[in-house]
Amino acid sequence: MSNRLGHKQTAAMFTLLVLGREVSNPELREIVGFTLDGKDLAGLKALGLVATRKPTRAFAHKITEKGVNWCRGELSHGTPPLPKARSLLVPAMYVLFAALDGYLVREKLSLAEVFAQRVEPTGTKTEQRVELTGTEIEQRIEAAYRKLAGSSRDWVGLVDLRPLLGGAATKDVDAVLRELSRTGRVSLVPESNRKALTAADHEAAIRIGGEDNHLISIEAS
């Protein structure tokens, strides 16, 4: 059985699990109405359940393997953590969790298999289904960045940005990114915490100047 967490911590854990990627506090507030910081964040970090960094003024969080295992254990409890939830929705959610737990057991599935992000291999139909001009790709890059960034010049993962480009081919996107980087219109940098990188992060990276870059930043136009 897993150690019980507070309601906010539990909500944060399952949100990070389902999203399956790094999530900034501004994005977390937009999705579920709260940020992960203070004692709640300190407790999760102390238990090794989340990995947190601060690429900008906002914290960004990603669930760890240990965190995924914690979520798996929490599903089997059947009741929410104490103190008793004020909202009727929380106990109802744990009825759903119990049903999901039973399904995973019957089908011999892990949570990672259910919620893990899937990145299309290079050259797939999904990747090549749309032919776009360089200008169109640039416009989509900017639009995707504005959607993901909490504010101008925030760092956004290419792993999160690429799926929002409407099926543009990787080679075409990379050509535009290299040109934008060369002219200084965007900044591309490697992830400093290499241990936080996933297979999807490596797949989404762009190699410039002999190193893989995983993060993009764009100034306000």
SEBA-219982 format. One record per residue (C-alpha): residue in three letters; x, y, z. Coordinates in pm, whole numbers. Last residue first. Example, Ala and Ser with C-alpha at 12.3 -4.5 7.8 and 13.67 -1.06 7.14 Angstrom:
2
+------+--------+--------+--------+
! rest !      u !      v !      w !
+------+--------+--------+--------+
!  SER !   1367 !   -106 !    714 !
!  ALA !   1230 !   -450 !    780 !
+------+--------+--------+--------+
END
This chain:
221
+------+--------+--------+--------+
! rest !      u !      v !      w !
+------+--------+--------+--------+
!  SER !    707 !   4012 !  -3123 !
!  ALA !    744 !   3878 !  -2771 !
!  GLU !   1062 !   3677 !  -2734 !
!  ILE !   1070 !   3309 !  -2823 !
!  SER !   1222 !   3030 !  -2613 !
!  ILE !   1285 !   2669 !  -2712 !
!  LEU !   1406 !   2369 !  -2513 !
!  HIS !   1547 !   2027 !  -2611 !
!  ASN !   1869 !   2106 !  -2796 !
!  ASP !   2103 !   1822 !  -2891 !
!  GLU !   2465 !   1920 !  -2936 !
!  GLY !   2714 !   1947 !  -3222 !
!  GLY !   2631 !   2302 !  -3319 !
!  ILE !   2263 !   2227 !  -3367 !
!  ARG !   2089 !   1894 !  -3312 !
!  ILE !   1713 !   1920 !  -3263 !
!  ALA !   1545 !   1730 !  -2981 !
!  ALA !   1202 !   1566 !  -3021 !
!  GLU !   1326 !   1206 !  -3013 !
!  HIS !   1552 !   1276 !  -2714 !
!  ASP !   1261 !   1430 !  -2522 !
!  ALA !   1037 !   1134 !  -2615 !
!  ALA !   1297 !    890 !  -2481 !
!  THR !   1283 !   1085 !  -2154 !
!  LEU !   1513 !   1356 !  -2024 !
!  ALA !   1510 !   1430 !  -1650 !
!  LYS !   1853 !   1274 !  -1599 !
!  ARG !   2002 !   1525 !  -1842 !
!  ASN !   1914 !   1816 !  -1615 !
!  SER !   2054 !   2104 !  -1821 !
!  GLU !   1806 !   2049 !  -2107 !
!  PRO !   1984 !   2171 !  -2419 !
!  VAL !   1919 !   2518 !  -2562 !
!  LEU !   1729 !   2676 !  -2852 !
!  SER !   1663 !   3051 !  -2870 !
!  VAL !   1430 !   3195 !  -3132 !
!  ARG !   1452 !   3498 !  -3362 !
!  GLY !   1830 !   3501 !  -3337 !
!  THR !   1885 !   3473 !  -3714 !
!  ARG !   2060 !   3138 !  -3681 !
!  SER !   1798 !   3011 !  -3437 !
!  LEU !   1513 !   3098 !  -3674 !
!  GLU !   1703 !   2928 !  -3958 !
!  ARG !   1767 !   2617 !  -3750 !
!  LEU !   1404 !   2605 !  -3637 !
!  VAL !   1282 !   2634 !  -3998 !
!  ALA !   1503 !   2348 !  -4114 !
!  ASP !   1400 !   2141 !  -3811 !
!  VAL !   1032 !   2189 !  -3891 !
!  ASP !   1090 !   2076 !  -4251 !
!  LYS !   1287 !   1768 !  -4144 !
!  THR !   1024 !   1683 !  -3880 !
!  ALA !    740 !   1687 !  -4133 !
!  ALA !    448 !   1915 !  -4042 !
!  GLY !    159 !   1717 !  -3889 !
!  GLY !    -32 !   2007 !  -3738 !
!  LEU !    245 !   2175 !  -3544 !
!  LEU !    100 !   2106 !  -3199 !
!  PRO !    273 !   1767 !  -3158 !
!  ARG !    612 !   1943 !  -3198 !
!  LEU !    570 !   2186 !  -2908 !
!  ASP !    549 !   1947 !  -2614 !
!  VAL !    860 !   1744 !  -2701 !
!  LEU !   1025 !   2069 !  -2807 !
!  GLY !   1007 !   2164 !  -2439 !
!  VAL !    916 !   2524 !  -2359 !
!  TRP !   1141 !   2782 !  -2196 !
!  ASP !    969 !   3109 !  -2104 !
!  ARG !   1077 !   3408 !  -2315 !
!  SER !    726 !   3557 !  -2328 !
!  SER !    488 !   3423 !  -2064 !
!  GLY !    341 !   3097 !  -1936 !
!  ALA !    450 !   2928 !  -2256 !
!  LEU !    246 !   2642 !  -2406 !
!  LYS !     -9 !   2828 !  -2619 !
!  ARG !    234 !   3101 !  -2718 !
!  TYR !    483 !   2832 !  -2827 !
!  ALA !    224 !   2653 !  -3039 !
!  ALA !    129 !   2978 !  -3214 !
!  GLU !    495 !   3067 !  -3275 !
!  ILE !    575 !   2723 !  -3415 !
!  ARG !    260 !   2731 !  -3627 !
!  GLN !    357 !   3065 !  -3779 !
!  GLU !    707 !   2937 !  -3853 !
!  ILE !    561 !   2628 !  -4019 !
!  GLU !    339 !   2843 !  -4238 !
!  THR !    631 !   3064 !  -4335 !
!  GLY !    846 !   2762 !  -4424 !
!  THR !    567 !   2631 !  -4645 !
!  LEU !    358 !   2337 !  -4531 !
!  GLU !    299 !   1984 !  -4658 !
!  VAL !     74 !   1785 !  -4427 !
!  ARG !     51 !   1404 !  -4386 !
!  GLN !    421 !   1358 !  -4329 !
!  GLU !    436 !   1315 !  -3950 !
!  THR !    118 !   1113 !  -3919 !
!  LYS !    220 !    890 !  -4209 !
!  THR !    540 !    797 !  -4029 !
!  GLY !    883 !    913 !  -4137 !
!  THR !   1030 !    958 !  -3792 !
!  PRO !    856 !    741 !  -3532 !
!  GLU !    533 !    881 !  -3381 !
!  VAL !    573 !    975 !  -3018 !
!  ARG !    346 !    799 !  -2769 !
!  GLN !    301 !    949 !  -2426 !
!  ALA !    262 !    700 !  -2143 !
!  PHE !    -84 !    686 !  -1981 !
!  VAL !   -204 !    327 !  -2017 !
!  GLU !    127 !    145 !  -2066 !
!  ALA !    289 !    353 !  -1791 !
!  LEU !      4 !    261 !  -1558 !
!  SER !     99 !   -103 !  -1594 !
!  LEU !   -119 !   -369 !  -1755 !
!  LYS !   -192 !   -726 !  -1649 !
!  GLU !   -540 !   -714 !  -1809 !
!  ARG !   -716 !   -830 !  -1493 !
!  VAL !   -494 !   -626 !  -1259 !
!  LEU !   -518 !   -313 !  -1470 !
!  TYR !   -895 !   -349 !  -1492 !
!  GLY !   -930 !   -394 !  -1117 !
!  ASP !   -725 !    -80 !  -1054 !
!  LEU !   -940 !    112 !  -1301 !
!  ALA !  -1251 !      6 !  -1109 !
!  ALA !  -1090 !    113 !   -782 !
!  PHE !   -996 !    447 !   -937 !
!  LEU !  -1356 !    502 !  -1047 !
!  VAL !  -1479 !    444 !   -692 !
!  TYR !  -1198 !    677 !   -587 !
!  MET !  -1337 !    944 !   -818 !
!  ALA !  -1673 !    918 !   -643 !
!  PRO !  -1506 !    986 !   -309 !
!  VAL !  -1353 !   1303 !   -462 !
!  LEU !  -1665 !   1428 !   -643 !
!  LEU !  -1870 !   1459 !   -325 !
!  SER !  -1645 !   1751 !   -231 !
!  ARG !  -1556 !   1805 !    132 !
!  ALA !  -1299 !   1525 !    130 !
!  LYS !  -1242 !   1342 !    454 !
!  PRO !   -912 !   1435 !    614 !
!  LEU !   -781 !   1187 !    518 !
!  PRO !   -693 !   1030 !    184 !
!  PRO !   -966 !    927 !    -58 !
!  THR !  -1125 !    578 !    -49 !
!  GLY !  -1081 !    271 !   -270 !
!  HIS !   -718 !    225 !   -172 !
!  SER !   -620 !     34 !   -488 !
!  LEU !   -561 !    338 !   -707 !
!  GLU !   -312 !    480 !   -459 !
!  GLY !    -67 !    197 !   -525 !
!  ARG !    -49 !    272 !   -896 !
!  CYS !    -13 !    641 !   -822 !
!  TRP !    287 !    566 !   -600 !
!  ASN !    445 !    356 !   -876 !
!  VAL !    408 !    648 !  -1118 !
!  GLY !    575 !    873 !   -860 !
!  LYS !    864 !    632 !   -823 !
!  GLU !    910 !    650 !  -1199 !
!  THR !    915 !   1026 !  -1165 !
!  ILE !    635 !   1275 !  -1239 !
!  LYS !    742 !   1598 !  -1406 !
!  HIS !    723 !   1949 !  -1267 !
!  ALA !    799 !   2302 !  -1387 !
!  PHE !    851 !   2593 !  -1149 !
!  ALA !    786 !   2942 !  -1282 !
!  ARG !   1033 !   3230 !  -1298 !
!  THR !   1210 !   3051 !  -1582 !
!  PRO !   1384 !   2713 !  -1617 !
!  LYS !   1290 !   2628 !  -1258 !
!  ARG !   1322 !   2254 !  -1208 !
!  THR !   1111 !   1989 !  -1041 !
!  ALA !   1126 !   1610 !  -1043 !
!  VAL !    828 !   1445 !   -875 !
!  LEU !    770 !   1144 !   -651 !
!  GLY !   1112 !   1139 !   -481 !
!  LEU !    958 !   1142 !   -134 !
!  ALA !   1137 !   1467 !    -48 !
!  LYS !   1021 !   1610 !   -381 !
!  LEU !    658 !   1533 !   -301 !
!  GLY !    686 !   1690 !     42 !
!  ALA !    861 !   2002 !    -84 !
!  LEU !    592 !   2051 !   -349 !
!  ASP !    309 !   2040 !    -98 !
!  LYS !    506 !   2248 !    151 !
!  GLY !    544 !   2536 !    -92 !
!  ASP !    464 !   2480 !   -459 !
!  LEU !    234 !   2297 !   -700 !
!  THR !     -8 !   2539 !   -864 !
!  PHE !   -387 !   2532 !   -862 !
!  GLY !   -692 !   2546 !  -1092 !
!  VAL !   -668 !   2207 !  -1264 !
!  ILE !   -567 !   2285 !  -1623 !
!  GLU !   -493 !   2659 !  -1615 !
!  ARG !   -318 !   2639 !  -1278 !
!  LEU !   -107 !   2348 !  -1402 !
!  GLU !    -14 !   2549 !  -1711 !
!  PRO !    104 !   2840 !  -1497 !
!  ASN !    288 !   2596 !  -1266 !
!  SER !    477 !   2437 !  -1554 !
!  VAL !    409 !   2080 !  -1666 !
!  GLU !    678 !   1832 !  -1773 !
!  ARG !    524 !   1533 !  -1946 !
!  GLY !    293 !   1236 !  -1895 !
!  LEU !    -27 !   1442 !  -1887 !
!  VAL !   -207 !   1158 !  -1705 !
!  LEU !     63 !   1107 !  -1445 !
!  LEU !    118 !   1479 !  -1387 !
!  THR !   -254 !   1521 !  -1317 !
!  PHE !   -257 !   1211 !  -1097 !
!  MET !     26 !   1345 !   -883 !
!  ALA !   -115 !   1698 !   -862 !
!  ALA !   -452 !   1570 !   -740 !
!  THR !   -278 !   1358 !   -476 !
!  GLN !    -70 !   1654 !   -362 !
!  LYS !   -382 !   1869 !   -336 !
!  HIS !   -573 !   1601 !   -145 !
!  GLY !   -292 !   1533 !    100 !
!  LEU !    -78 !   1223 !     59 !
!  ARG !   -124 !    865 !    167 !
!  ASN !    174 !    630 !    172 !
!  SER !    126 !    350 !    -79 !
!  MET !      0 !      0 !      0 !
+------+--------+--------+--------+
END
